[in-house]
Amino acid sequence: MTAAMVSCACKGIRHCLVCETLKGKGQIEAKERKVVHQFLYDPESKCAVCKDAEATSSFAFPGIFLWENFISEEEEKELISSMDQDVWNPSQSGRRKQDFGPKVNFKKKKVHVGNFSGLPAVSQHLILRMQQEQTLADFQPVEQCNLDYHPERGSAIDPHLDDSWLWGERLVTINMLSDTILTMSMEQGLPEVGLTQEVQVAVHLPRRSLVVLSGFARHQWKHAIHRKDVHSRRVCSTYRELSAEFLPGGPQGDLGAQLLHIAHSFIGTSL
């Protein structure tokens, strides 16, 4: 394990290979839930297709938009080079991160401009490209988070739902340096299609692709990147838009307008 891999920011039940090997922190295994059925997402049919022939063969899985080859190889090199010239801060579960966004306390539902200076310059042309797609024509991101995953650190992100008080309908992620699997999960199953225990849907994310989560996939299904699906270095950039509360006419519309103005200056540095 190289010196660059040693930093650890895990708290509570979060853990990575640094915790487990260098710090003597025992690996905390969550109680295994029996997964009765595992599905694969088919982007052409927009269905989750079951690998178990004896179970429900498929069901509609709306809310995922996949754009393969969203960036070119050259753009990928330029983006990674730009990120690597900046500081990567240790994050939970073996990840490293770079944040461009307002200062937020989600528990207290407080948001401030803080030291937010805008989204990075390298993202401006990417956002313009996103907006050429009908699904993202009105997408106005106000926050960007770059995450760095590496198998030497045991990087992962646990199943979770993104906040919906501040962040809006669409979560947009660019996947770089390696393919991976985005695992969608529904712990309570899908009784309406005869699945009464946890269901998982594996969404294959090709290198240099863009994925959008919205609606059903954004608000009802948790998403995760499991350690076993990080085979080499993976970097992603996730962009988030504002919720209705912070848009014109909303209770905090003025603050939202201020945050968007700062974001779209595209002169930001990571926090």
C-alpha positions as CSV (number, residue, x, y, z in Angstrom):
1,M,0.0,0.0,0.0
2,T,1.6,3.3,-1.1
3,A,1.9,6.4,1.1
4,A,-0.9,8.1,-1.0
5,M,-3.3,5.4,0.2
6,V,-2.7,5.8,3.9
7,S,-5.1,8.6,4.7
8,C,-8.3,7.6,6.3
9,A,-11.4,9.6,7.3
10,C,-13.7,6.7,8.3
11,K,-16.1,7.3,11.2
12,G,-18.5,5.1,13.0
13,I,-19.4,1.9,11.1
14,R,-17.6,3.1,8.0
15,H,-14.4,1.2,7.1
16,C,-11.7,0.8,4.5
17,L,-8.6,-1.2,4.0
18,V,-6.6,1.3,6.0
19,C,-8.8,0.8,9.0
20,E,-8.7,-2.9,8.6
21,T,-5.0,-3.4,8.1
22,L,-2.9,-0.4,9.2
23,K,-5.0,0.9,12.1
24,G,-6.1,-2.4,13.6
25,K,-9.7,-1.5,13.2
26,G,-11.6,-4.8,12.7
27,Q,-13.8,-4.9,9.6
28,I,-17.3,-4.3,10.6
29,E,-19.6,-6.5,8.6
30,A,-23.2,-5.5,8.3
31,K,-25.6,-8.3,9.1
32,E,-26.1,-10.0,5.7
33,R,-29.6,-9.7,4.3
34,K,-30.6,-12.5,2.1
35,V,-30.9,-11.2,-1.5
36,V,-33.5,-13.4,-3.1
37,H,-33.2,-11.9,-6.6
38,Q,-30.5,-10.0,-8.4
39,F,-31.3,-8.2,-11.6
40,L,-29.3,-6.5,-14.4
41,Y,-30.4,-3.2,-15.8
42,D,-31.0,-3.3,-19.6
43,P,-30.6,0.3,-20.9
44,E,-32.3,-0.6,-24.2
45,S,-35.6,-1.9,-22.7
46,K,-35.2,0.2,-19.5
47,C,-36.0,-2.9,-17.6
48,A,-34.4,-4.8,-14.7
49,V,-33.8,-8.4,-16.0
50,C,-33.5,-11.2,-13.5
51,K,-30.7,-13.8,-13.7
52,D,-32.8,-16.4,-12.0
53,A,-35.1,-18.0,-14.5
54,E,-37.5,-19.3,-11.8
55,A,-38.3,-15.8,-10.6
56,T,-39.9,-12.7,-12.1
57,S,-38.1,-12.4,-15.4
58,S,-38.1,-8.6,-15.6
59,F,-39.8,-5.4,-14.5
60,A,-39.8,-1.8,-15.7
61,F,-37.0,0.3,-14.1
62,P,-37.6,3.9,-15.0
63,G,-35.4,6.8,-13.9
64,I,-32.0,5.8,-15.3
65,F,-30.5,7.5,-18.4
66,L,-27.2,6.2,-19.6
67,W,-25.0,8.2,-22.1
68,E,-22.1,6.1,-23.3
69,N,-18.9,7.9,-24.4
70,F,-20.1,11.2,-23.0
71,I,-16.5,12.3,-22.9
72,S,-13.6,11.4,-25.2
73,E,-10.3,9.7,-24.1
74,E,-8.5,13.1,-24.5
75,E,-11.1,14.9,-22.4
76,E,-10.8,12.2,-19.7
77,K,-7.0,12.7,-19.6
78,E,-7.5,16.5,-19.3
79,L,-10.1,16.2,-16.6
80,I,-8.1,13.7,-14.5
81,S,-4.9,15.8,-14.9
82,S,-6.8,18.9,-13.7
83,M,-8.2,17.1,-10.7
84,D,-4.8,15.6,-9.8
85,Q,-3.2,19.0,-9.7
86,D,-5.6,19.9,-6.9
87,V,-5.8,18.4,-3.4
88,W,-7.7,15.2,-2.8
89,N,-9.2,15.2,0.7
90,P,-9.6,11.9,2.6
91,S,-13.3,10.8,2.8
92,Q,-15.2,7.9,4.3
93,S,-14.9,4.3,3.2
94,G,-11.6,4.6,1.4
95,R,-12.7,7.4,-0.9
96,R,-11.0,10.7,-1.6
97,K,-13.0,13.8,-2.6
98,Q,-13.0,17.3,-4.0
99,D,-16.1,19.4,-3.2
100,F,-17.4,22.5,-5.1
101,G,-20.6,23.7,-3.4
102,P,-22.2,25.6,-0.6
103,K,-21.7,24.8,3.1
104,V,-24.5,22.6,4.2
105,N,-25.8,21.1,7.5
106,F,-28.3,18.5,6.3
107,K,-29.5,17.6,9.8
108,K,-30.4,21.2,10.7
109,K,-31.4,22.0,7.1
110,K,-29.1,25.0,6.9
111,V,-27.2,26.1,3.9
112,H,-24.7,29.0,3.5
113,V,-22.5,30.3,0.7
114,G,-19.4,29.7,2.9
115,N,-16.3,29.6,0.8
116,F,-18.1,28.4,-2.3
117,S,-16.4,30.1,-5.3
118,G,-18.2,28.3,-8.1
119,L,-17.9,25.1,-10.2
120,P,-14.5,24.4,-11.7
121,A,-13.7,25.9,-15.1
122,V,-13.2,22.4,-16.7
123,S,-16.9,21.6,-16.1
124,Q,-18.4,24.5,-18.1
125,H,-18.2,22.8,-21.5
126,L,-19.4,19.5,-20.0
127,I,-22.6,21.1,-18.6
128,L,-23.3,22.7,-22.0
129,R,-23.0,19.3,-23.6
130,M,-25.3,17.8,-21.0
131,Q,-27.9,20.4,-21.8
132,Q,-28.0,19.4,-25.5
133,E,-29.8,16.2,-24.3
134,Q,-33.5,16.6,-23.8
135,T,-33.4,14.8,-20.5
136,L,-31.0,17.5,-19.2
137,A,-32.0,20.6,-21.3
138,D,-32.8,22.6,-18.2
139,F,-30.2,21.1,-15.9
140,Q,-28.5,23.8,-13.8
141,P,-26.1,22.2,-11.4
142,V,-25.1,24.1,-8.3
143,E,-22.8,21.6,-6.7
144,Q,-20.1,19.2,-8.0
145,C,-18.4,16.4,-6.0
146,N,-15.4,14.6,-7.4
147,L,-14.7,11.1,-5.8
148,D,-11.6,9.0,-6.2
149,Y,-11.9,5.2,-5.6
150,H,-9.0,2.8,-5.5
151,P,-8.9,-1.0,-4.7
152,E,-5.8,-0.5,-2.6
153,R,-7.9,1.6,-0.2
154,G,-10.9,-0.7,-0.3
155,S,-13.0,2.2,-1.6
156,A,-16.8,2.0,-1.7
157,I,-19.9,3.9,-0.9
158,D,-22.7,2.3,1.1
159,P,-26.3,2.1,-0.1
160,H,-27.9,5.5,0.4
161,L,-30.5,8.0,-0.9
162,D,-29.2,11.5,-1.7
163,D,-30.8,14.4,0.1
164,S,-34.0,15.8,-1.4
165,W,-34.4,18.9,0.7
166,L,-31.6,20.8,-1.0
167,W,-30.8,18.7,-4.0
168,G,-33.3,18.4,-6.9
169,E,-34.7,15.8,-9.1
170,R,-31.6,14.7,-11.1
171,L,-28.3,13.3,-10.0
172,V,-25.8,13.4,-12.9
173,T,-22.5,11.4,-12.7
174,I,-19.6,11.1,-15.1
175,N,-17.7,7.8,-14.7
176,M,-14.0,7.9,-15.5
177,L,-10.9,5.7,-15.7
178,S,-12.6,2.3,-15.3
179,D,-15.9,0.5,-15.7
180,T,-17.9,-0.2,-12.6
181,I,-21.3,-1.3,-11.3
182,L,-23.8,1.0,-9.7
183,T,-25.9,-1.2,-7.4
184,M,-29.5,-0.1,-6.9
185,S,-31.3,-1.7,-3.9
186,M,-34.8,-1.9,-2.4
187,E,-34.5,-3.5,1.0
188,Q,-38.3,-4.2,1.4
189,G,-38.5,-5.9,-2.0
190,L,-41.2,-5.4,-4.6
191,P,-44.4,-7.2,-3.4
192,E,-46.3,-5.9,-6.4
193,V,-44.2,-8.2,-8.7
194,G,-43.9,-11.1,-6.1
195,L,-40.5,-10.2,-4.6
196,T,-40.9,-9.9,-0.8
197,Q,-37.3,-9.6,0.2
198,E,-34.5,-7.3,-0.9
199,V,-34.0,-6.7,-4.6
200,Q,-30.8,-5.5,-6.2
201,V,-30.3,-4.1,-9.7
202,A,-26.8,-3.9,-11.2
203,V,-26.3,-1.0,-13.5
204,H,-23.2,-1.3,-15.6
205,L,-21.4,2.1,-16.0
206,P,-18.9,2.0,-18.8
207,R,-15.7,4.1,-18.6
208,R,-16.4,7.7,-19.8
209,S,-20.1,7.3,-19.6
210,L,-22.7,9.6,-17.9
211,V,-25.6,8.4,-15.9
212,V,-28.6,10.3,-14.6
213,L,-30.8,9.1,-11.7
214,S,-34.2,10.7,-11.4
215,G,-37.7,9.9,-10.3
216,F,-38.2,6.2,-9.3
217,A,-34.4,5.5,-9.3
218,R,-33.5,8.7,-7.5
219,H,-36.1,8.7,-4.7
220,Q,-37.1,5.1,-4.0
221,W,-34.0,3.0,-4.7
222,K,-30.8,3.3,-2.7
223,H,-27.6,3.4,-4.8
224,A,-24.1,2.1,-3.9
225,I,-20.7,1.3,-5.3
226,H,-19.4,-1.9,-3.7
227,R,-15.8,-2.6,-3.0
228,K,-15.8,-5.7,-5.1
229,D,-16.8,-3.6,-8.1
230,V,-13.8,-1.3,-7.9
231,H,-11.0,-3.2,-9.8
232,S,-8.7,-0.2,-10.6
233,R,-8.7,3.5,-10.0
234,R,-12.1,5.1,-10.6
235,V,-12.9,8.8,-10.5
236,C,-16.4,10.2,-10.9
237,S,-17.9,13.7,-10.9
238,T,-21.4,14.0,-9.6
239,Y,-23.5,17.2,-10.3
240,R,-26.5,18.2,-8.3
241,E,-29.2,20.7,-9.0
242,L,-31.4,22.7,-6.5
243,S,-34.8,21.5,-5.2
244,A,-38.0,23.4,-5.7
245,E,-37.5,25.1,-2.3
246,F,-34.5,27.0,-3.7
247,L,-35.8,27.8,-7.2
248,P,-37.7,31.0,-8.2
249,G,-41.0,31.2,-6.3
250,G,-39.7,28.8,-3.6
251,P,-39.3,29.8,0.1
252,Q,-35.5,30.1,-0.4
253,G,-35.5,31.2,-4.0
254,D,-33.3,34.2,-3.4
255,L,-30.6,32.1,-1.8
256,G,-30.9,29.6,-4.6
257,A,-30.4,32.3,-7.2
258,Q,-27.3,33.5,-5.4
259,L,-25.8,30.0,-5.2
260,L,-26.5,29.4,-9.0
261,H,-24.9,32.7,-9.8
262,I,-21.7,31.7,-7.9
263,A,-21.8,28.2,-9.3
264,H,-22.0,29.3,-12.9
265,S,-19.1,31.7,-12.6
266,F,-16.9,28.6,-13.3
267,I,-14.0,30.0,-11.4
268,G,-14.3,27.6,-8.4
269,T,-11.7,26.0,-6.3
270,S,-12.3,22.9,-4.3
271,L,-13.2,23.3,-0.6
